[in-house]
């Protein structure tokens, strides 16, 4: 699979954040298909049930980690269209 990402003739790669882990590009554009972190945070703050709150906090942690992976793929330029 890595051969695809190391293709020297390619100008554009379309890849999801999960598969991008460990890879880098000079320029990365994040599109708006990430979970809205603000919305997730608001749901955590509104949640009264501690078990549900813990589940949402875990989900938030996972989404933050994925977003971190995505934003750290750029060597020089990052364009964020994710609305986060």
C-alpha positions as CSV (number, residue, x, y, z in Angstrom):
1,X,0.0,0.0,0.0
2,X,2.8,2.4,0.7
3,X,3.9,2.3,-3.0
4,X,0.7,4.2,-3.8
5,X,1.7,7.1,-1.5
6,X,5.3,7.1,-2.7
7,X,4.4,7.5,-6.4
8,X,6.8,10.3,-7.5
9,X,4.5,11.1,-10.5
10,X,1.4,11.8,-8.5
11,X,0.4,15.4,-7.8
12,X,-2.6,14.8,-5.5
13,X,-3.4,12.1,-3.0
14,X,-6.9,11.6,-1.5
15,X,-6.6,9.7,1.7
16,X,-8.4,9.5,5.0
17,X,-6.8,10.5,8.3
18,X,-6.7,6.9,9.5
19,X,-4.6,5.8,6.6
20,X,-2.4,8.8,6.6
21,X,-0.7,8.0,10.0
22,X,3.0,7.9,9.5
23,X,3.0,9.6,6.1
24,X,3.8,13.2,5.2
25,X,3.2,15.6,2.4
26,X,4.4,19.2,1.7
27,X,0.9,20.5,1.6
28,X,-2.2,19.0,3.2
29,X,-5.8,20.2,2.9
30,X,-8.2,18.9,5.5
31,X,-11.8,18.7,4.3
32,X,-15.0,19.1,6.4
33,X,-15.8,15.5,7.0
34,X,-14.4,15.4,10.5
35,X,-16.7,15.2,13.5
36,X,-17.4,18.7,14.8
37,X,-15.4,18.9,18.0
38,X,-17.4,21.9,19.3
39,X,-20.6,19.9,18.9
40,X,-19.1,16.9,20.7
41,X,-17.8,19.1,23.5
42,X,-21.3,20.7,23.9
43,X,-22.9,17.2,24.2
44,X,-20.4,16.2,26.9
45,X,-21.1,19.4,28.9
46,X,-24.9,18.7,28.6
47,X,-24.8,15.0,29.5
48,X,-26.1,14.2,33.0
49,X,-25.6,10.5,33.0
50,X,-22.0,9.8,34.1
51,X,-21.7,6.6,32.1
52,X,-22.8,8.3,28.9
53,X,-20.6,11.3,29.7
54,X,-17.6,9.0,30.0
55,X,-18.4,7.4,26.6
56,X,-18.6,10.8,24.9
57,X,-15.4,11.9,26.6
58,X,-13.7,8.8,25.2
59,X,-15.1,9.6,21.7
60,X,-13.9,13.1,22.0
61,X,-10.4,11.9,22.9
62,X,-10.4,9.6,19.9
63,X,-11.6,12.3,17.5
64,X,-8.9,14.7,18.9
65,X,-6.2,12.1,18.3
66,X,-7.4,11.6,14.8
67,X,-7.5,15.3,14.1
68,X,-4.0,15.6,15.5
69,X,-2.8,12.8,13.1
70,X,-4.4,14.7,10.2
71,X,-2.9,18.1,11.0
72,X,0.6,16.8,11.6
73,X,0.8,15.2,8.1
74,X,1.8,18.6,6.6
75,X,5.4,19.4,6.3
76,X,5.0,23.1,5.2
77,X,1.4,24.1,4.5
78,X,-1.9,23.1,6.1
79,X,-5.3,24.3,4.9
80,X,-8.0,23.5,7.3
81,X,-11.5,23.3,5.8
82,X,-12.8,21.1,8.6
83,X,-14.7,23.7,10.6
84,X,-13.1,22.6,13.9
